Amino acid sequence: MTAKQMQILIGLSASAAAALATAFACTTSDEPCAGVSWPSASGRVLRVSAKCGADSGDGSATAPYATLQGALAAAKPGDTVAVAAGTYTKGVTVPAGVHVAGAGAASVRLEPGTGPAMAIEGSGASRIAGIGVYNAIGFGISVSKGAEATLVGVRVEKTQAGATAGHQGHGIAANGAKKITLEGCQLVGNTGVGLVVQASGPVGIIDPLFLKDPTASARGNGKVGIIDPLFTPQSQITGNQGGGVAIIDPLFAPSGDAAASDLTVSATDLSANGKYGIALYGASAAVSRTAIRATKGNLGDAADGLIVAPRQTNADKAPVLVVKVDAASVLTGNGRAGVLATTGADVEIAAEVSLSGRGGVWAQGEKAKVRLTKTAVLAQNTMVGVAVTAGATLDVSGARVSDTKVHAYMPPAGGTAVDLADGIGVFGKARGTVRDAVIKGNPRAGVIGRDLAVDGNGLPELKIENTQILGSKYGVVITGKYGQQNVAGAAAAKDKGNSYDGVANESSEEDLAVQESPCEGGKPCGGAP
């Protein structure tokens, strides 16, 4: 402000105005943090600025710390370290109960270069908001030693594996954490898993802003494989080579005594991750308004949307894992199975499962159960829409299974490849109930049962009731080890209110080849992470 402007504004004499204007100019031009701003926070706040901070700073707006670690070292539980825009090149440890508030993940960049970016440790609740972690080595952020961490608007990108054991390039790694919650976070392009959690408490991955819309959904309006164009959550886990999210109960392997971590995922887009979108190794989960899509793997690798695999040690004593996927979710375009459940998993699917490379939904092993509700749509999956094997149980109630694509299967004994394209498969001492369903446009069989479990009368345990079977070469086929029982089972299925249209053979005992697993050569899929 000039002396003339000062004089006009407050009516000073010319000489007084000139003196005041000179003083004003000095105070503004010499201010080292002019133009620097920090996120607002309550309580005691320690400020950090890469632009105007100093090692001798006190955390005030006029004398901020130069480094994040400097402020954290001075912080006490309940304090907030406010971080101005800039690039910070040292890895940091967040003490128990200390909060960090950044100016935004694009503005506050933690780029340690030679090691991990942030470790949150100790018994206490910490909130980390508005920071970005880029190009860390080993892991991006770790949560351990009883810490309870809430991450808000945090981005972790391009973490690389390190030389230290266990530093596998995960975006966020939690081990022994009390609780971890991600709100509107992005985990992108990390060499390891986007988020891996072991021996910890509950895990939440949500987008609170997206969830404010009660109609928000990932599932398109009736078009297979199309995500709702309004599905644009900030919660994104994409392009992580080791997998999207892995929750590992220490009882899974090796044995331990900690409780399983339950997972809640809502309004999240998991896309183009390697090996799996979500893997639950000994954990239950609720998945809502979420997309799990385009999971990819190298030849012979897993590439499944959702894996549910209870612990491997003392499996007979392991708790049943209950997993629910709601009607506003979609699993589409995953390279192998849309869903793979093993012994002890109880999976309820109300979602769309489509365009999977080797079967929409699979359950294998005793005590494994898959339930498809009336809103479930399994469409355009390759080989089979849904299959259960090795003692598993299938319950289809009102679902639609349609338009399975052909998979050329080479039997282990050699010979000619067989084209597999069935709606529902029940194999290897498994059992199934199908009621009020629509099974349409599957080129080979609508329903095929092979080597089924048998009831007390020695008849195959496959019940099909009030179901439409449309446009298949075979309607119901029951084949395998049981001789004349096959014919009886197939005939009984036909007579329970089912209808057939455009089906060449309504029921048959034809000996059709099947592949009893989505894994290479039809072998049982392994469950180890």
C-alpha positions as CSV (number, residue, x, y, z in Angstrom):
1,M,0.0,0.0,0.0
2,T,1.4,3.4,-1.0
3,A,1.6,6.5,1.4
4,K,-1.1,8.2,-0.7
5,Q,-3.4,5.2,-0.4
6,M,-2.8,5.0,3.3
7,Q,-3.5,8.7,3.7
8,I,-6.8,8.5,1.8
9,L,-7.9,5.4,3.6
10,I,-7.5,6.5,7.2
11,G,-7.1,10.3,7.0
12,L,-3.5,10.5,8.2
13,S,-1.1,13.4,7.5
14,A,1.2,12.8,4.5
15,S,4.3,12.2,6.7
16,A,2.5,9.8,9.1
17,A,1.0,7.9,6.2
18,A,4.4,7.5,4.5
19,A,6.0,6.2,7.7
20,L,3.2,3.7,8.3
21,A,3.3,2.5,4.6
22,T,7.1,1.9,5.0
23,A,6.6,-0.2,8.1
24,F,3.8,-2.2,6.5
25,A,6.0,-3.0,3.4
26,C,8.8,-4.2,5.6
27,T,6.6,-6.6,7.6
28,T,5.1,-8.2,4.6
29,S,8.1,-8.5,2.3
30,D,10.3,-10.0,5.1
31,E,7.7,-12.6,6.2
32,P,9.4,-15.9,5.3
33,C,6.1,-17.8,5.1
34,A,4.1,-15.3,3.1
35,G,1.7,-17.2,0.9
36,V,2.1,-20.5,2.7
37,S,-1.0,-22.0,4.1
38,W,-1.8,-25.1,6.3
39,P,-4.9,-27.2,6.8
40,S,-7.0,-26.2,9.8
41,A,-6.9,-28.4,12.8
42,S,-8.2,-28.3,16.4
43,G,-6.1,-28.6,19.5
44,R,-2.3,-28.1,19.6
45,V,-1.0,-27.8,16.0
46,L,2.6,-28.1,14.9
47,R,3.2,-26.7,11.4
48,V,5.7,-28.0,8.7
49,S,6.8,-26.3,5.5
50,A,9.3,-27.4,3.0
51,K,9.4,-23.8,1.7
52,C,9.9,-21.7,4.7
53,G,10.5,-24.1,7.7
54,A,13.7,-24.5,9.7
55,D,15.2,-27.2,11.8
56,S,15.1,-24.7,14.7
57,G,11.4,-24.0,14.1
58,D,8.8,-24.2,16.9
59,G,5.8,-25.3,14.8
60,S,4.1,-21.9,14.6
61,A,2.9,-20.2,11.5
62,T,5.9,-17.9,11.6
63,A,8.5,-20.5,12.5
64,P,7.4,-23.9,11.1
65,Y,9.5,-27.0,11.1
66,A,11.3,-27.8,7.9
67,T,10.8,-31.6,8.2
68,L,7.8,-33.7,9.0
69,Q,9.9,-35.9,11.3
70,G,11.0,-32.8,13.3
71,A,7.4,-31.9,14.0
72,L,6.5,-35.5,14.8
73,A,9.4,-35.8,17.3
74,A,8.0,-32.8,19.2
75,A,4.3,-33.9,19.0
76,K,2.4,-35.5,21.9
77,P,-0.7,-37.7,21.7
78,G,-3.7,-35.7,20.5
79,D,-1.5,-33.1,18.6
80,T,-1.9,-32.5,14.9
81,V,1.1,-32.0,12.6
82,A,-0.2,-29.7,9.7
83,V,1.8,-30.0,6.5
84,A,2.0,-27.3,3.9
85,A,2.4,-28.1,0.2
86,G,5.8,-29.4,-0.8
87,T,8.0,-32.4,-1.3
88,Y,9.3,-34.2,1.7
89,T,12.2,-36.7,1.2
90,K,12.6,-38.4,4.5
91,G,10.7,-41.4,5.8
92,V,8.8,-40.7,9.1
93,T,7.4,-42.5,12.1
94,V,4.1,-41.3,13.5
95,P,3.9,-41.8,17.3
96,A,0.8,-43.3,18.9
97,G,-2.1,-40.9,19.0
98,V,-0.6,-38.2,16.8
99,H,-2.4,-36.9,13.7
100,V,-1.1,-35.6,10.4
101,A,-3.1,-33.2,8.2
102,G,-1.8,-32.4,4.7
103,A,-2.9,-29.9,2.1
104,G,-3.9,-32.7,-0.3
105,A,-2.3,-35.8,-1.8
106,A,-1.3,-34.0,-5.0
107,S,0.3,-31.1,-3.0
108,V,2.0,-32.9,-0.1
109,R,4.3,-35.4,-1.5
110,L,6.3,-37.9,0.6
111,E,9.1,-39.2,-1.6
112,P,11.6,-41.0,0.6
113,G,13.4,-42.5,-2.4
114,T,15.5,-45.0,-0.5
115,G,13.1,-46.5,2.0
116,P,9.5,-46.6,3.4
117,A,7.6,-43.4,3.7
118,M,5.6,-43.6,6.9
119,A,5.3,-46.0,9.9
120,I,2.3,-45.5,12.3
121,E,3.2,-47.3,15.5
122,G,2.0,-47.7,19.1
123,S,-1.3,-48.0,21.0
124,G,-3.4,-45.0,20.1
125,A,-5.7,-43.6,17.4
126,S,-4.1,-41.5,14.6
127,R,-5.7,-39.7,11.7
128,I,-3.6,-39.2,8.5
129,A,-5.3,-37.0,5.9
130,G,-4.4,-35.2,2.7
131,I,-0.9,-36.6,1.9
132,G,0.5,-38.5,-1.1
133,V,3.2,-41.2,-0.9
134,Y,5.2,-41.7,-4.1
135,N,8.0,-44.1,-5.1
136,A,8.7,-45.4,-1.6
137,I,10.9,-48.5,-1.2
138,G,9.8,-51.5,0.8
139,F,6.3,-50.3,1.7
140,G,4.5,-47.0,1.5
141,I,2.7,-46.8,4.9
142,S,2.8,-49.4,7.7
143,V,0.5,-49.7,10.7
144,S,1.6,-51.8,13.6
145,K,2.1,-52.3,17.3
146,G,-1.5,-51.8,18.3
147,A,-2.0,-48.6,16.3
148,E,-5.5,-47.5,15.2
149,A,-5.2,-45.6,11.9
150,T,-7.7,-43.7,9.9
151,L,-6.4,-42.6,6.5
152,V,-8.4,-39.9,4.7
153,G,-7.7,-38.8,1.1
154,V,-4.3,-40.5,1.1
155,R,-2.7,-41.7,-2.1
156,V,0.0,-44.3,-2.2
157,E,1.6,-44.8,-5.6
158,K,4.4,-46.8,-7.2
159,T,5.9,-48.4,-4.1
160,Q,8.8,-50.7,-5.0
161,A,10.1,-53.8,-3.3
162,G,13.1,-53.4,-1.0
163,A,16.0,-55.6,0.0
164,T,14.8,-56.0,3.6
165,A,12.8,-59.2,4.3
166,G,9.1,-58.5,4.1
167,H,9.5,-55.3,2.2
168,Q,7.6,-56.5,-0.8
169,G,6.4,-53.2,-2.3
170,H,3.0,-53.1,-0.6
171,G,1.2,-49.8,-0.7
172,I,-0.1,-50.1,2.9
173,A,0.9,-52.9,5.2
174,A,-0.7,-53.5,8.6
175,N,0.5,-56.1,11.0
176,G,-0.7,-56.2,14.6
177,A,-2.9,-53.1,14.1
178,K,-5.9,-52.5,16.3
179,K,-8.0,-51.1,13.5
180,I,-7.4,-49.6,10.1
181,T,-9.9,-47.5,8.0
182,L,-9.3,-46.0,4.5
183,E,-11.7,-43.2,3.5
184,G,-11.5,-42.0,-0.1
185,C,-8.0,-43.3,-0.5
186,Q,-6.1,-44.3,-3.7
187,L,-3.6,-47.2,-3.8
188,V,-2.2,-47.2,-7.3
189,G,0.5,-49.1,-9.2
190,N,2.4,-50.6,-6.3
191,T,4.7,-53.5,-6.9
192,G,3.2,-55.6,-4.1
193,V,-0.4,-55.6,-2.8
194,G,-2.3,-52.3,-2.5
195,L,-3.4,-53.1,1.1
196,V,-2.2,-56.1,3.0
197,V,-3.4,-56.7,6.6
198,Q,-2.1,-59.5,8.9
199,A,-3.0,-60.3,12.5
200,S,-5.0,-57.1,12.9
201,G,-8.5,-55.9,13.9
202,P,-11.3,-54.7,11.7
203,V,-10.6,-53.2,8.3
204,G,-12.7,-50.7,6.5
205,I,-12.4,-49.3,2.9
206,I,-15.1,-46.8,2.1
207,D,-15.8,-43.5,0.3
208,P,-18.0,-41.5,2.7
209,L,-18.8,-38.8,0.1
210,F,-20.0,-41.3,-2.6
211,L,-22.1,-43.1,0.0
212,K,-24.1,-39.9,0.7
213,D,-26.0,-40.7,-2.5
214,P,-28.4,-43.5,-1.4
215,T,-28.8,-44.6,-5.1
216,A,-25.1,-44.8,-5.8
217,S,-24.2,-48.1,-7.4
218,A,-21.4,-49.8,-9.3
219,R,-23.7,-52.0,-11.3
220,G,-24.8,-50.8,-14.7
221,N,-28.5,-50.7,-15.7
222,G,-29.0,-54.1,-17.2
223,K,-26.0,-54.1,-19.5
224,V,-23.5,-56.9,-18.8
225,G,-20.0,-55.8,-17.9
226,I,-20.9,-52.1,-18.0
227,I,-20.1,-50.1,-14.8
228,D,-22.6,-47.3,-13.9
229,P,-21.2,-44.1,-15.5
230,L,-22.0,-42.3,-12.2
231,F,-19.7,-44.7,-10.3
232,T,-16.8,-42.4,-9.6
233,P,-15.7,-43.0,-6.0
234,Q,-12.5,-41.5,-4.7
235,S,-11.8,-44.9,-3.1
236,Q,-9.7,-46.6,-5.7
237,I,-7.3,-49.6,-5.6
238,T,-5.9,-50.1,-9.1
239,G,-2.9,-51.5,-11.0
240,N,-1.2,-53.1,-8.0
241,Q,0.9,-56.0,-9.3
242,G,0.7,-58.2,-6.2
243,G,-3.1,-57.9,-5.7
244,G,-5.7,-55.4,-4.6
245,V,-6.5,-56.2,-1.0
246,A,-5.3,-59.2,1.1
247,I,-6.6,-59.9,4.6
248,I,-4.6,-62.6,6.3
249,D,-5.6,-64.3,9.5
250,P,-2.5,-65.6,11.3
251,L,-4.3,-68.8,11.8
252,F,-4.4,-69.3,8.1
253,A,-0.8,-70.3,7.9
254,P,1.3,-70.7,10.0
255,S,-0.9,-71.3,13.1
256,G,-1.4,-68.6,15.7
257,D,-4.0,-67.4,18.1
258,A,-5.1,-63.9,16.9
259,A,-8.7,-63.2,15.8
260,A,-9.5,-62.9,12.1
261,S,-9.8,-59.4,10.7
262,D,-13.3,-58.6,9.3
263,L,-13.4,-56.5,6.2
264,T,-15.9,-53.9,5.1
265,V,-15.6,-52.6,1.6
266,S,-18.1,-50.0,0.3
267,A,-18.1,-47.6,-2.7
268,T,-14.7,-48.7,-3.9
269,D,-13.3,-49.4,-7.4
270,L,-10.8,-52.3,-7.5
271,S,-9.5,-52.6,-11.0
272,A,-6.6,-54.0,-13.1
273,N,-4.9,-55.5,-10.1
274,G,-2.7,-58.6,-10.5
275,K,-3.7,-62.0,-9.0
276,Y,-6.8,-60.9,-7.2
277,G,-9.0,-58.0,-6.4
278,I,-9.8,-59.0,-2.8
279,A,-8.3,-62.1,-1.1
280,L,-9.7,-63.2,2.2
281,Y,-7.3,-65.7,3.8
282,G,-9.2,-66.4,7.0
283,A,-11.4,-63.3,7.1
284,S,-15.1,-62.5,6.7
285,A,-16.3,-59.6,4.7
286,A,-19.2,-57.4,3.6
287,V,-18.9,-55.9,0.1
288,S,-21.3,-53.2,-1.1
289,R,-21.6,-50.8,-4.0
290,T,-18.2,-51.9,-5.2
291,A,-16.6,-52.9,-8.5
292,I,-14.0,-55.7,-8.7
293,R,-12.9,-55.9,-12.3
294,A,-10.2,-56.6,-14.8
295,T,-8.0,-58.6,-12.5
296,K,-5.1,-60.0,-14.5
297,G,-2.3,-62.5,-14.2
298,N,0.5,-64.1,-16.2
299,L,-0.2,-67.5,-17.8
300,G,-1.0,-70.0,-15.0
301,D,-1.3,-67.3,-12.3
302,A,-4.4,-66.6,-10.3
303,A,-6.5,-63.8,-11.7
304,D,-9.6,-63.9,-9.5
305,G,-12.0,-61.1,-8.5
306,L,-12.7,-62.4,-5.0
307,I,-11.0,-65.2,-3.2
308,V,-12.4,-66.6,0.1
309,A,-10.0,-69.2,1.7
310,P,-10.3,-70.2,5.4
311,R,-7.2,-71.1,7.3
312,Q,-5.3,-74.2,6.3
313,T,-4.2,-75.4,9.8
314,N,-6.9,-77.3,11.8
315,A,-9.4,-76.5,9.1
316,D,-12.1,-78.7,10.7
317,K,-12.0,-76.3,13.7
318,A,-11.9,-73.1,11.7
319,P,-14.8,-70.7,11.9
320,V,-17.0,-70.4,8.9
321,L,-16.2,-67.3,6.9
322,V,-19.3,-65.4,5.9
323,V,-18.9,-63.1,2.9
324,K,-21.8,-61.1,1.4
325,V,-21.6,-59.2,-1.9
326,D,-24.6,-56.9,-2.4
327,A,-26.8,-56.2,-5.4
328,A,-25.2,-52.8,-6.2
329,S,-21.8,-54.5,-6.7
330,V,-20.3,-56.0,-9.9
331,L,-17.4,-58.4,-10.5
332,T,-16.6,-58.3,-14.2
333,G,-13.8,-59.1,-16.6
334,N,-11.6,-60.9,-14.1
335,G,-9.0,-63.2,-15.8
336,R,-9.9,-66.5,-14.1
337,A,-12.8,-66.8,-11.7
338,G,-15.1,-64.0,-10.6
339,V,-15.4,-65.6,-7.2
340,L,-13.4,-68.5,-5.8
341,A,-14.4,-70.0,-2.4
342,T,-12.8,-72.9,-0.6
343,T,-13.5,-75.2,2.3
344,G,-15.4,-73.4,5.1
345,A,-16.5,-70.3,3.1
346,D,-20.1,-69.3,3.1
347,V,-20.6,-66.8,0.3
348,E,-23.8,-65.0,-0.6
349,I,-23.9,-63.2,-3.9
350,A,-26.5,-60.7,-5.0
351,A,-24.3,-59.0,-7.5
352,E,-23.5,-59.2,-11.2
353,V,-20.7,-61.6,-12.0
354,S,-19.8,-61.4,-15.7
355,L,-17.1,-61.9,-18.3
356,S,-14.8,-64.1,-16.1
357,G,-12.1,-66.0,-18.0
358,R,-12.7,-69.4,-16.4
359,G,-16.0,-69.5,-14.6
360,G,-18.1,-66.9,-12.9
361,V,-18.4,-68.5,-9.4
362,W,-16.6,-71.5,-8.0
363,A,-16.8,-73.3,-4.6
364,Q,-14.6,-76.2,-3.8
365,G,-14.2,-78.4,-0.7
366,E,-16.3,-79.6,2.2
367,K,-18.3,-76.9,4.1
368,A,-17.9,-74.5,1.2
369,K,-21.2,-73.0,0.3
370,V,-22.4,-70.5,-2.4
371,R,-25.8,-68.9,-2.4
372,L,-27.0,-66.9,-5.4
373,T,-30.0,-64.6,-4.5
374,K,-32.8,-63.4,-6.8
375,T,-30.8,-60.2,-7.8
376,A,-27.7,-62.2,-8.8
377,V,-26.8,-62.2,-12.5
378,L,-24.1,-64.5,-13.9
379,A,-23.6,-63.7,-17.5
380,Q,-21.1,-64.3,-20.3
381,N,-18.6,-66.1,-18.2
382,T,-16.3,-68.6,-19.9
383,M,-16.7,-72.4,-19.3
384,V,-19.4,-72.3,-16.6
385,G,-21.6,-69.7,-14.9
386,V,-21.4,-71.2,-11.4
387,A,-19.9,-74.5,-10.3
388,V,-19.4,-76.4,-7.0
389,T,-17.1,-79.4,-6.5
390,A,-15.3,-81.6,-4.0
391,G,-18.2,-81.7,-1.5
392,A,-19.3,-78.0,-1.7
393,T,-23.0,-76.9,-1.7
394,L,-24.8,-74.6,-4.1
395,D,-28.1,-72.8,-3.4
396,V,-29.6,-70.8,-6.3
397,S,-32.7,-68.9,-5.5
398,G,-34.2,-66.8,-8.3
399,A,-30.9,-65.9,-9.9
400,R,-30.2,-65.7,-13.7
401,V,-27.4,-67.7,-15.3
402,S,-26.9,-67.0,-18.9
403,D,-24.8,-66.9,-22.1
404,T,-21.8,-68.9,-20.9
405,K,-18.9,-68.7,-23.4
406,V,-17.1,-71.8,-24.8
407,H,-13.9,-73.0,-23.2
408,A,-11.8,-75.7,-25.0
409,Y,-10.9,-78.2,-22.3
410,M,-8.2,-80.8,-23.0
411,P,-8.8,-83.9,-20.8
412,P,-5.8,-85.0,-18.7
413,A,-5.8,-88.4,-20.6
414,G,-5.3,-86.5,-23.8
415,G,-7.4,-86.9,-27.0
416,T,-9.7,-84.3,-28.5
417,A,-10.4,-81.0,-26.8
418,V,-14.0,-80.7,-25.5
419,D,-16.0,-77.5,-25.7
420,L,-17.4,-76.6,-22.2
421,A,-20.1,-74.0,-21.9
422,D,-22.6,-74.8,-19.1
423,G,-24.8,-72.7,-16.9
424,I,-24.6,-74.6,-13.6
425,G,-22.2,-77.4,-12.7
426,V,-22.3,-79.6,-9.6
427,F,-19.4,-82.0,-9.5
428,G,-17.4,-84.4,-7.3
429,K,-19.7,-85.3,-4.3
430,A,-21.1,-81.8,-4.3
431,R,-24.8,-81.0,-3.9
432,G,-27.1,-78.3,-5.3
433,T,-30.6,-76.8,-5.1
434,V,-31.8,-74.6,-7.9
435,R,-35.2,-73.0,-7.6
436,D,-37.1,-70.1,-9.4
437,A,-34.1,-69.5,-11.6
438,V,-33.6,-68.5,-15.2
439,I,-30.9,-70.5,-17.0
440,K,-30.7,-69.2,-20.5
441,G,-28.5,-69.4,-23.6
442,N,-25.8,-71.7,-22.3
443,P,-24.5,-73.6,-25.4
444,R,-24.0,-77.0,-23.9
445,A,-26.0,-77.8,-20.7
446,G,-28.3,-75.7,-18.6
447,V,-27.4,-77.8,-15.5
448,I,-24.8,-80.6,-15.3
449,G,-24.2,-82.9,-12.4
450,R,-21.3,-85.3,-12.3
451,D,-20.3,-87.7,-9.5
452,L,-22.8,-86.0,-7.2
453,A,-23.3,-86.6,-3.4
454,V,-26.2,-89.0,-2.8
455,D,-29.0,-88.8,-0.3
456,G,-30.2,-91.6,2.0
457,N,-32.0,-93.3,-0.9
458,G,-28.8,-93.3,-2.9
459,L,-30.1,-90.7,-5.4
460,P,-28.0,-87.7,-6.5
461,E,-28.4,-84.6,-4.4
462,L,-29.4,-82.2,-7.1
463,K,-32.9,-80.5,-6.9
464,I,-34.2,-78.3,-9.6
465,E,-37.6,-76.7,-9.1
466,N,-39.7,-74.1,-10.9
467,T,-36.8,-73.1,-13.1
468,Q,-36.7,-72.0,-16.8
469,I,-34.0,-73.7,-18.9
470,L,-33.8,-72.0,-22.3
471,G,-31.7,-72.4,-25.4
472,S,-29.2,-75.1,-24.4
473,K,-28.3,-78.4,-26.2
474,Y,-29.0,-80.2,-22.9
475,G,-31.4,-79.1,-20.2
476,V,-30.3,-81.2,-17.3
477,V,-27.5,-83.8,-17.4
478,I,-26.7,-86.1,-14.5
479,T,-23.7,-88.3,-15.2
480,G,-20.9,-90.1,-13.5
481,K,-20.5,-93.1,-11.2
482,Y,-24.1,-94.0,-10.3
483,G,-25.4,-95.9,-13.3
484,Q,-29.2,-96.0,-13.4
485,Q,-29.5,-93.4,-10.6
486,N,-28.4,-90.8,-13.2
487,V,-31.5,-91.4,-15.2
488,A,-33.8,-91.3,-12.2
489,G,-32.2,-88.1,-11.0
490,A,-32.5,-86.4,-14.4
491,A,-36.1,-87.5,-14.8
492,A,-37.0,-86.3,-11.3
493,A,-35.5,-82.9,-12.0
494,K,-37.7,-82.5,-15.1
495,D,-40.9,-83.1,-13.2
496,K,-40.7,-80.4,-10.5
497,G,-42.3,-77.5,-12.3
498,N,-39.4,-76.7,-14.6
499,S,-39.9,-75.5,-18.1
500,Y,-37.8,-75.9,-21.2
501,D,-37.7,-73.9,-24.4
502,G,-35.3,-74.4,-27.3
503,V,-33.6,-77.3,-25.5
504,A,-32.7,-80.3,-27.6
505,N,-32.6,-82.8,-24.7
506,E,-34.6,-81.8,-21.6
507,S,-32.9,-84.5,-19.4
508,S,-30.1,-86.9,-20.1
509,E,-27.6,-89.2,-18.6
510,E,-25.1,-88.5,-21.4
511,D,-21.5,-88.9,-20.3
512,L,-20.2,-85.3,-20.7
513,A,-16.7,-84.3,-19.8
514,V,-16.3,-81.5,-17.2
515,Q,-13.4,-79.5,-15.7
516,E,-13.8,-79.5,-11.9
517,S,-11.7,-76.4,-11.2
518,P,-10.8,-73.0,-12.7
519,C,-7.2,-73.8,-12.2
520,E,-4.7,-75.2,-14.7
521,G,-5.6,-78.7,-15.8
522,G,-8.7,-78.7,-13.7
523,K,-6.7,-79.4,-10.5
524,P,-7.9,-78.1,-7.2
525,C,-6.9,-74.5,-6.6
526,G,-4.4,-73.8,-3.8
527,G,-5.4,-71.5,-1.0
528,A,-2.0,-70.1,0.2
529,P,-1.5,-66.4,-0.2
